[in-house]
Amino acid sequence: MSLLDPKLQTFFEIARIGTVHGASKILNITQTGATQRIRALEKQISATLFIRSRTGMKLSHEGEALLRYC
């Protein structure tokens, strides 16, 4: 059982693994669900957390700061 908010848990797994696909497998949710959680979190805190590319996702400066609190 995790006490982390599902959006933060998703953020943490994507940051750890580097892809939405890998994180969604670990969290047992769809890729769409993981993406929606990240978008909702970004909207909630008014920040871009990841730099997206075809090869994966890298943390932005704001994402690195948030990761320290997870």
Buried (B, 14 or more C-beta within 10 A) or exposed (E): EEEEEBBBBBBBBBBEBBBBEBBBBBBEBEBEBBBBBBEEBBEEEEBEBBEEEEEBBEBBEBBEEBBEEE
